[in-house]
């Protein structure tokens, strides 16, 4: 059980790190997203004969979105880990009879 709690604590620490990173880079992500969007529109209007440029800007936006999504996923996983840890502690504090009952109770 202590290994499981350690794993949960590691997930919570990772979530905190992700939250701090996201708070730090959000202004940069938003600025880049806007810059790439504007460049993509300009390229579509002024350089329609260069589709690779438009594609490259789309890929850059996708990378930004993926980084942001990964940080958000880590934060959500930390929330889940906190709830799991709380539940594990509740179960550990139960009497053996109540814990046996959990084996029969529907989840």
C-alpha positions as CSV (number, residue, x, y, z in Angstrom):
1,X,0.0,0.0,0.0
2,X,2.8,2.4,0.8
3,X,4.2,2.0,-2.8
4,X,0.8,2.9,-4.1
5,X,0.6,6.1,-2.0
6,X,4.1,7.0,-3.1
7,X,3.0,6.6,-6.7
8,X,0.0,8.8,-6.0
9,X,2.3,11.4,-4.4
10,X,4.5,11.4,-7.4
11,X,1.5,12.0,-9.7
12,X,0.4,14.9,-7.4
13,X,3.9,16.4,-7.6
14,X,3.9,16.0,-11.3
15,X,0.6,17.8,-11.5
16,X,1.9,20.7,-9.4
17,X,4.9,21.0,-11.7
18,X,2.6,21.0,-14.7
19,X,0.4,23.7,-13.2
20,X,3.4,25.8,-12.4
21,X,4.8,25.3,-15.9
22,X,1.5,26.1,-17.5
23,X,1.1,29.3,-15.5
24,X,4.6,30.3,-16.6
25,X,4.2,29.5,-20.3
26,X,0.6,30.4,-20.9
27,X,1.3,34.0,-22.0
28,X,4.0,32.7,-24.4
29,X,1.7,30.0,-25.8
30,X,-1.1,32.5,-26.4
31,X,1.3,34.9,-28.1
32,X,2.7,32.2,-30.3
33,X,-0.8,30.9,-31.1
34,X,-1.9,34.4,-32.2
35,X,1.3,35.0,-34.2
36,X,1.0,31.7,-36.0
37,X,-2.7,32.3,-36.7
38,X,-2.0,35.7,-38.2
39,X,1.0,34.4,-40.3
40,X,-1.2,31.5,-41.5
41,X,-3.9,34.0,-42.6
42,X,-1.4,36.2,-44.3
43,X,0.2,33.3,-46.1
44,X,-3.2,32.0,-47.3
45,X,-4.1,35.4,-48.7
46,X,-0.7,36.6,-50.0
47,X,1.0,33.3,-50.9
48,X,-1.7,30.8,-51.8
49,X,0.8,29.2,-54.2
50,X,2.9,28.1,-51.1
51,X,0.8,25.5,-49.3
52,X,3.8,24.1,-47.5
53,X,4.1,27.4,-45.5
54,X,0.5,27.1,-44.4
55,X,1.0,23.5,-43.5
56,X,4.1,24.3,-41.5
57,X,2.3,27.0,-39.6
58,X,-0.6,24.5,-38.9
59,X,1.9,22.0,-37.6
60,X,3.4,24.6,-35.3
61,X,0.0,25.4,-33.9
62,X,-0.6,21.7,-33.3
63,X,2.6,21.4,-31.4
64,X,1.6,24.3,-29.2
65,X,-1.8,22.7,-28.6
66,X,-0.2,19.3,-27.8
67,X,2.2,20.8,-25.2
68,X,-0.7,22.6,-23.6
69,X,-2.9,19.5,-23.6
70,X,-0.2,17.4,-22.1
71,X,0.3,19.8,-19.2
72,X,-3.5,19.9,-18.7
73,X,-3.6,16.1,-18.6
74,X,-0.9,16.0,-16.0
75,X,-2.8,18.4,-13.9
76,X,-6.0,16.4,-14.1
77,X,-4.1,13.2,-13.3
78,X,-2.9,14.9,-10.1
79,X,-6.5,15.6,-9.1
80,X,-7.4,12.0,-9.7
81,X,-4.3,10.9,-7.7
82,X,-5.3,13.1,-4.8
83,X,-8.8,11.5,-4.7
84,X,-7.4,8.0,-5.0
85,X,-5.0,8.7,-2.1
86,X,-7.8,10.1,0.0
87,X,-9.9,7.0,-0.7
88,X,-6.9,4.7,0.1
89,X,-6.4,6.4,3.4
90,X,-10.1,6.1,4.2
91,X,-10.0,2.4,3.5
92,X,-6.8,1.9,5.5
93,X,-8.4,3.5,8.5
94,X,-11.4,1.2,8.4
95,X,-11.7,-1.8,10.6
96,X,-11.0,-5.2,9.0
97,X,-14.7,-6.1,9.0
98,X,-15.6,-2.9,7.0
99,X,-12.7,-3.6,4.6
100,X,-14.0,-7.1,4.0
101,X,-17.4,-5.6,3.3
102,X,-15.9,-3.5,0.5
103,X,-15.1,-6.7,-1.3
104,X,-18.8,-7.5,-1.5
105,X,-20.1,-4.0,-2.1
106,X,-20.6,-2.8,-5.7
107,X,-18.2,-0.1,-6.8
